[in-house]
Amino acid sequence: MARLAYDIILKPIITEQSMEAVDISKYAFEVARDANKIEIKKAIEEIFDVKVQKITTLNMKGKIKRNGRYPEGPRKAWKKAVVRLTPESKTIEFFEGMV
């Protein structure tokens, strides 16, 4: 069964570092851990109606954190995708007001 684009792209990543990269048409997203670059590219192009030039993916390991006085436990591991748009592509409007 084919997955929807919204099952692949989970949420945008809004950090100081990712907002600086918006100027050069790079956008960061949290994606499904089993998604590959081809699926991510199709999902981004479908959701935001843009043209993707390049995708870089990173598997982010869950950090060990303490929960108050209780023993420490891991945060969840997740996958990050950094998407570079073509120069003639329009921008992703969701990130416009954040810069």
C-alpha positions in Angstrom: 0.0 0.0 0.0 1.4 3.4 -1.0 2.0 5.8 1.9 0.7 9.4 1.8 3.1 12.3 1.7 2.1 13.3 5.2 3.1 9.9 6.5 6.6 10.5 5.2 7.1 14.2 6.2 6.4 14.3 9.9 7.3 17.9 10.9 9.6 20.8 10.0 12.7 21.5 12.2 12.7 25.0 13.4 16.1 25.8 15.0 18.5 28.7 14.7 20.9 26.7 12.5 18.1 25.5 10.1 16.7 29.1 9.8 20.1 30.4 8.7 20.1 27.8 5.9 16.7 29.1 4.5 18.6 31.9 2.7 20.3 29.3 0.5 17.1 27.3 -0.1 17.8 24.6 2.4 15.0 23.3 4.6 15.1 20.7 7.4 12.3 18.2 8.2 11.8 15.2 10.5 10.8 12.3 8.3 9.8 8.6 8.8 12.7 6.4 9.7 12.1 4.0 6.9 11.7 6.6 4.2 14.3 6.8 1.4 15.4 9.9 -0.5 13.2 9.2 -3.5 10.1 9.0 -1.3 11.1 12.1 0.6 11.6 14.1 -2.7 8.2 13.1 -4.0 6.5 14.0 -0.7 8.2 17.4 -0.5 7.3 18.2 -4.1 3.7 17.1 -3.6 3.1 19.0 -0.3 4.8 22.3 -1.0 4.7 22.4 -4.9 8.5 23.0 -5.3 11.3 21.4 -7.2 13.9 19.6 -5.1 17.6 19.6 -6.2 19.2 17.5 -3.5 18.4 15.7 -0.3 20.7 14.8 2.6 19.5 12.4 5.3 20.8 11.8 8.8 19.8 9.2 11.3 19.7 11.0 14.7 20.5 8.8 17.7 18.3 9.2 20.7 20.1 10.9 23.6 20.1 9.5 27.2 18.2 11.9 29.5 17.2 11.8 33.1 13.6 12.2 34.2 13.7 13.9 37.5 14.8 11.6 40.2 14.0 8.5 38.2 16.6 6.6 36.2 17.7 7.9 32.9 16.1 6.7 29.7 16.7 7.3 26.0 14.9 9.8 23.8 13.5 8.3 20.6 15.8 8.0 17.6 14.6 9.8 14.5 15.6 10.7 10.9 16.3 14.1 9.6 16.2 15.3 6.0 17.8 18.5 4.7 16.2 19.5 1.4 17.9 21.8 -1.1 15.6 23.4 -3.7 16.5 24.4 -7.3 17.3 28.0 -7.9 14.2 28.6 -10.1 11.9 26.9 -7.5 9.7 29.0 -5.3 10.3 29.1 -1.6 8.4 27.1 1.1 6.0 29.7 2.6 5.8 28.0 5.9 9.4 29.1 6.8 9.0 32.7 5.5 7.8 34.4 8.7 10.3 32.6 10.9 13.5 34.2 9.5 
